[in-house]
Amino acid sequence: MAGWLIAIPALALAGCIGGVEQSAPIETSAGTALPTAEQAVAAWDAFLAQGDAEAAQPEILDDPAAETPRVVVAVVDTGVNPFHEFFARPELLAPGALPLRAVDAVTGQAARYVPIRPIAEMAEGDWLADILEPERLYRFAGTNLLFYSMLDDVTAADYNGHGTATAGTVAHELPQAIVVMVQTDGGNLDRAVAWAAAQPWIDVISVSWGCLANCAWSYPAERAGLLADESARITREAHAAGKIVVNSAGNDPTPHWTDSRDGPPWVVAAGGADPYRRGEAWIAAKGAEVVSNFTVMAPRHNHPTEMRAIGGTSFACPTVAGTFARAILEARERVGHVGGIVEGKLVAGEDASFTNEDFRNALHRNAVYWTTTDYSPLATHPSGSATHAGVPINPLAPWLQMGWGYVTGEQAPAIVESLFSGQYPSKPSQAESHMNLLQSIRQALWP
C-alpha cells in the first residue's frame, strides 16, 4: 500500500539517529491513556538512538481492540519482512488502532508494540532482529502484522523469504486480515502450530510445510506408534476449537494423505493449479481437497518494494486461507460479530451462526472446475519454470485433478451468500462420490 504517515520522525538504524530527544520508555497499565502515534514512535526512536538493544524497550502493552469485526490468520513459516510496502497499513500505526487486543494465551503477555515505517535500504532494518526475543508476541504497528518466533536465536525477521511470500499471499486475498507470523525453522514446527492453536483470538491457521513423497516412507511406523503423530493431534484440537486449518498438499505428484500435516481429514489440503493457463500444476500432490494458485507474485523479504514470482502448493495454501478469511470477515460484518470464535462458531449472530465445517462445505461448493477448452498453453505466466506449468484438465472428470475445484478470494462473496441463503452450487454426482471416497480414505488413515 502506498500512503504512509510522513509527518512522523523517520525511523533509523540504531546508533544512526540524530536530533531526537531522549524520552523515557512509555509504560501503560489498565485504565491509563495510550500515547498518540507520534509519542509512541518518538519513544522508539529515542530507544534506537541509544544503540543499545539491551536497554529497556518502550513498553506499550495495553493495546485495546477497536470494536469492529476482524479476522486473524496465523501463518506458520520462516518469518516476514514488515518493512515491505505491501504490508503497510498507516491507519494501524497508533496504539489501540488494531481491532484486536493480542495477548499470548500461553504467557498472558500482551503484544509488544513496535512501530514500523518504510525504509530506503533493508540493511537499515537490521535493528529489528536485535530487539526480537524468542517466544514473545509483537505487534508491528503501521502494518497488519503480528510476530512470534519459535527460534532460539532470532537473527532475522525472515531468514529466507518463504514466510514473507506466504504472508503476502494471505494479505493479497484479504488486505484487512490481521496476519500473525509464527516463525519456525521446521524443526519446531509442531510447537509453532500448537502455539497458534492455543490462541483463542486466531481464526485460521495456514501451514506451508510438508515432506518428501508426502511422508509415505514414515507413515507405517507412525501408525504403528513407533513415531509420534503430534502434528495430527495438534491440528485436530485446533479444528475442534472452531479454527480452520489449511496445509499445502505438497510439491511432488504423489497422494498427500500419508502426510500427518495435510493428510488428516480435519485439515483442508490445498493442491496446485495454474490459473494463467487454466490447467493443473503437474508437479503438485494428487488427491487434494481443493486447488489454488501454484505461482503467485509476492513481496521479497530483502527489499522494501520489489515483488517476485514464486511457486509451490506453499502459496496455494495461503490463497485458500485468505479466501476463508475474506468470507469469515464478510459474514461477521453482516451479523455484527465482534471478536473471534464464540463457542466453536466462527460467526455467531442472532439470526445466523456458522462453524468451520459450514465454511468448508461452502468453499467446496463454490470452487470451480475448468475443462480442456479453458486451457491456454501460450498464456502469459509470471514464472518461466517448467515445474510451474499447468497441464490440461480432463473434461469428463475434472475432480480427478482439481478435487472440489479451484479456489480464489474472488469466490468469498459467493461463499457467504451460500451460507446465508442455504443455496449452494451443485456438483456432479461423480464428483460427490469421488470426493467422499477421498475423505473416507483420509478418515481411515487418520482416525
N, C-alpha and C positions, 0 to 999 in steps of 0.2 A: 504494500500500500504506500501511497506517495506522501500524504500530508503528515508532517511532524510538528510538534510544538517547538518552534525555533526561538522563542523568546527566553528559553531556559538556558543557563550556562552550559557550555559544551563539556561533556564527559571526556576525560582523557586518561591516558596510561598513568598508573601510579608513579608518583615522583616527577610528573611532567606538567602538573597544573600550576599556573601562575596567577597571582592576583585574586585568589579565592580566600575569603575569610575563614579562619578555623572556627568551627562551631561544634558544640557538644553533641554527642550522639543523641538522637531522638528516641526516647522510650515512651511507649504508651501503655496504658493499662485500662481495664474496664471503666467506662464512664468518662474518660478523658478525651478531649477533642483530637482528632487526627490532624497532622500537619497538612498544609497545602502541598501541591506537587512541587512548587518552587522551593519550599522549605525542605521537603524530603530529598530532592535532588541535590540541593546545596549541602545538606549534611553528608551525603555520599561523596560529593566532590571533595569536600574537606577531608574526609576519611582517606580517600585515594591520594590526595596531595601529600599525606604523611609518608607514603611509600612503604608502609609497614602493615603487611597482611595480618600480623599478629595483634595489632591494635584492636580495641573494641569497635566492632562494626555498628553502624546505626541500626537500632532495633525498632522496627515498626511492625509489630506482630498483631495488633488488633486491627484487622483489615476487614470490617464487616461487609456482608454481601448487600448489594443493591437488590431490592425486592423486585426482580424481574425474572421471567423464565430463562433458563440456561440449560446447556448440556455439556458434559465433561467427558472427554475421550482420553484414556491413558494409552500412550504409545510406548511399548517396551522395546528399547532399541539402543543404539550406540551413543545417543546424545542429540543435541540440537544447537544450531548456531542462532542465538537470539538476536544477533546484530543484523541479520539479513532483512532487507526491507520488506520481504514477503510476509514476515510476522509482525510488522509494525502496526500497532493499534494505539495511536496517540491518545485516544479518548480513555484509555485504561491506564494512563500514567499515574494519576493521583491515587493516594491511598484511599481505599474504600470504593474505587470505581469498578472493580471486578465484581460481577454478580455472583460471587461465591466467597465464603469465608473458609479457606482451605486449612484444615487442621489435620495433622498426621494422627490417624487413629491409633497408631502403634505407640507413639511417644506423647501424644497430647500437645505437641508443639504446633503453633500456628506457622504458616509460611512466612519466611523472612522476605521482606520487601527489598528488591534490588532494582534500581531504575536502569533501563536500557534505552539508549538512543543511537541513531546511526553513526557510524564512524568511517573515516576515509579509508583506512587500511585495517585489515583484520588483525595485523600484528598488535595494533593498539588495544585489542580486546583481551590480550593475554592476562591482564589483571583479574579477569573473571575466574579463571581456573585457580588463581592464587587464593581466592576467598571461599571457593566452594568446598564444603565439607561433605564427606560421605554420610549417607542416610540422614540427610537434613532437607526439609522441604523449602523451596524457594519460589517466590513469585517474581518473574522478570517483568516488572511493571513497564508499561508502554508497549507491551506485546500481549498476545493471547496465550502465553506460555507459563506453565509451572515446570519445576525441575526437581528431580530426586535421583541421586546417584547411589547405586549399589557397589560402586568400585571402592576398593580400599584406599586408592590414591587417585583423586580426580585431577588428571593432568590437562584435560581439555573439556570444554563443554560438549564437543563431539569429536571423537578421536579418529573417525574415518569417513563420515559423511552419510552413511546409510540412514542414520536416525533423522538427520536434517531433512532428507528426502521423504521419509515416511511421514514425519510430522507435517511437512509441507503438503503432502498429498491429502491428508485429512483436512487441512486448512483450505485447500483448493475446493473441496466439496462443500465445506461449510466454514466460511471465514469467521462466523460468530462463535464457533466452537472454542471452548477452553481446552487446550491440549496440555496434558501432563506428560512430560518426557521422563520415563523411568529408565535411567541409564544402566546398562549392563554390558558385560563383555562376553556373555553367553555362558560362562562357567557358573554364574549365579543367576541364571535365567529364571529358575523356579522361584527363588526368593524374590526376584523382581516382580514376577506375575502375582505372587502371593501378597506382596505389599499392595499392589493395585487392587487386588480382590478384596483386601481388608478395608479399603477406604469407602465408606458409605456414600460419599459425595461423587464418586466416579460411576458413570453410567455405561460406558462402552470400553472394552479393552481390545487393543489391536496389537497382535504379536506377529512379527515377520521373521520367525526363526523356524528352522527345521533341520533335518539331517539327510545325508546321502541315501538315496533309494528309499526315502521315507521310513527309515529305521527298520525296514523289514528284517535286516540281519540281527537286530536285537529283540524283536518282538517276542519270539518264543521264550527267551529267558525272562523277559519282563512278565509275561503271562504266567510263567511257572513260579513267579515270586522270587526269582534269582536277582532281578533288578527292580528297583523301586519305580513305580509309575506315579511319582509325586506330581508331575505336571498335570496328569489327568485328574487327580484328586483336587488340585487347586482350582482348575477351571470348572470342575463340577460344582464346587462350592460357590464360585463366582456366579455361575448360572443360576444356582438355587437361590442366591440372594437377589436375583432380579436383573443382573447385568447381562449385556450381550458380549460374548467373547468371539472375536474373529481372528483366524490364524491363516497364514499363507499355506497353500496346499503343497508347494514345493516346485523346484525347477528341474526335475528330471521326469521323463514320461513314464512313470510307474504309478500304480494306485496309491493314494495318500493315506489309506485307512490305518496302516500299521504305525503311523507316527503318533506318539502319545500327545502331541500338541494340537494337531489338526484332525486326527482320526476320531476321537470321541464324538458321539452323536450330539452332544450338547454344545459343541463348538461349530461355528459357521466356517466352513472350509472354502477359501477363496482361490479359484484357479485363474488361469491367464487367458486373455483374448486380445486380438489385435483390432481395435475399433477403427483404425485408419484404413485397413484393407477389408475389414469385416470378415475376419477368419479366426480360427483357433490358434493360439500360441502353441506350436507343435511340441516345444520342449517342456511345457508345463505339465504338472502332475495330472493324472487322469482320475475320473470319477469325482471331481469336485462338486460341491453343492451348488455354487454359482460361479460365474466367471466375470472378470472385470479387466480393466486396462493393464496390460502387461508392461507397457512402456509409458512413462509419464515425463513431463517436464517439471523438474523440481529444483528448489533452491540449493545452492552449493554451501558446504559447511566452512569453506575457507575464503569466502568472498561476500561482500555486503549487498551485491545486486545481481550477480550472474545466476542464470538458471542452466540446467543441463538435462539431457535426455538420459534416463536410467531405467533399466528394465528388470523384470522378475515378478513372480507372484508376491514378492515382498511389497509391491506397490499396488497390486490388485487388492490386497488385504486392507490397507488403509483407505482405499477408494470405497470399498464396501462398508468399512467402519464409519467413514464420513457420510455415506448415504444414510445409514441408520441414524447417525447423529442429526442430520438435517431433518429427517422425518420425525424424530423424537422432539426436537425443538419446535417444529411447526405444530405438532399435536399438543404440546404443552402450552404453546401460546393460545391455541384455540380454547382450551379449558381453563386457562389462568393458573396452570400448575407451576408453583414456585418451589425451587429446591430440587433435590434428587429423587431417588427411588423411595416410594412410600409403600410399606408393607408388601414388598415384592413387585410393585407395579411401577413401570417406567412413566406412565401417565395416569394420574388419579384426579378425576374431576367429579362434580356432582352428577353429570349426565353421561360420562364416558370414562372408562378406565381400560388401560391396555398393558399387557405384560410383554416380556422379552419374546415369548413364543408367538404372541399376536403380531409383533413387528416382523418376526422372522417369516411367518406364513405370508404376510402381506408383501414382503420383499420377494419371496419366491414367486408369488402370483403375478407380480408386476415386472419381473425380469423378462427380457425379450429374447426371442430366437432370431437368428439370421439364417439365410439359406444360400445355396450356391450362387444364385443370381445376384446376391448382395456383394459377392466377393469382387474386390477391385485390386488386383495384384500390382498395378502401377501407381496406386495412390501414394501421395507424399507421406513419408514416415519419419518421425524425428530421429530414429536411430538407423544406421546402415548395417547393423549387425544381423547376420542370418539367424542367430538364435532368437531374435525378437520377431521374426517373420510369422505371419499367420497363414494357415492353410485353409482351403475351402471347407465349408460346413456341409455335412450330409443333409440334403433337403428332405429325406424321408424320416430321419431320426436325429434331429439336431441335439436332442437331450443327451445323446451318447458323448458329445463333445462339450456341451455347454451346461450340463446339469439342468437347473431350473431356468437358466438363461443368463443374459448379460445384464450387469448391474452398473448403474451410474447415478450420481447425485441428482441428475435431472428427473429421475423417477420418484424422488421423495414426495412431491405433491400428490402423485397418483397413489402412492403407498398410504399416505394419510387419508386420502379420500376413501380408499377401500376400507380402512379401519372404521371410519365414522359412518359410512353408508352401509357397510356389510356386504357390498357388492365387489366381487373380485374377478379379474380377467380369467377366463377358462384356459386350461392347459389340455393338450391331447391326452386321451386316456392312456396311451402307451407311455407318455412322459410321466404321468402319475405312477403307473406301475413300476417303471424303471427307477424313479427316484425313491419310491417307497422301498424297493428292494435294496438299493444302496444304503438307505438309512437303517434297514434291518441288519445289514452286514456290519455296519458301524456299531450298532447296539450289541450284536453278538460278540464282536471283538473287544468292545469296551463296556461290559455290563455294569 
